[in-house]
Amino acid sequence: MESVYLLIPVSVILVFGIAVAFWWSVRSGQFDDLEGPGFRVLMDEDPLKRNQAKAGGEVVDTNKPDNV
């Protein structure tokens, strides 16, 4: 029975802390864009320009002087 006197206040404090953390995350915009980070992983870092891509899918290095 004595453990209940300790566990109930600890659980109330824990629930209050979780509620404050959830409230802060909602107010700071953490849940505004749920799908964006998942799509950002799939995006290329440097999109190719039109003059850099050949028809066969090969990439042309425009830094070379002869573009071989």
N, C-alpha and C positions, 0 to 999 in steps of 0.2 A: 504494500500500500504506500510505503514511503517513496517508492520509485515513481509513482504517479504524480506526486507533488513536484518532482523534478521534470518528468517527461512532458507534462502538459504545458508548463511555461516555455520549455525549450521548443516544443512543436509550434506554439503560437508565435514565438519570435522567428522561427524558421519560415513559417508561412508568411508572416509580415515582410520578412526580407526578400522572399521570392516575389511577393506582390509588388514591392517597391522596385525591384530589378526589372520586372515585366513592364510596369508603368513607365519607367525611365526609357526602356528600349522602344516602346511604342511612341512616346513623345519625341524621341530623338530621331525617328524615321528609320529604324532598323527593319521594319516590316513593310516599307513602302514598295519595294521592288523585289518580290520573291523569286521571279524567274530570270532576272537580268544576270546574276552571277553564274547561273547554269549555262546560259547562252554565251557569256563572255569567255568561258573556258574553250568553247568550240571555235571562236573567232581567231583568224590569223592576226599575228602582231603587226606585220607590214603588208598591207594589201598591195597587190601588183598593179602597176600602172599599165595603161593600154599598150604602150610601146615596149614594155618589157616582156610581154608574153608572146610566144610564137604560136602558130596554129596547132602544132603537135603537143602542146602543153609544156614545152621546155621553157625554161626561164633564160632570157638573154641578159648577160651581165653588161650593163651600159657603162661600167667603169673601165672596161677594156678599150684600148684605142682602136682595135680592128673589128670588134664585135663578132668574134668567131664563135 
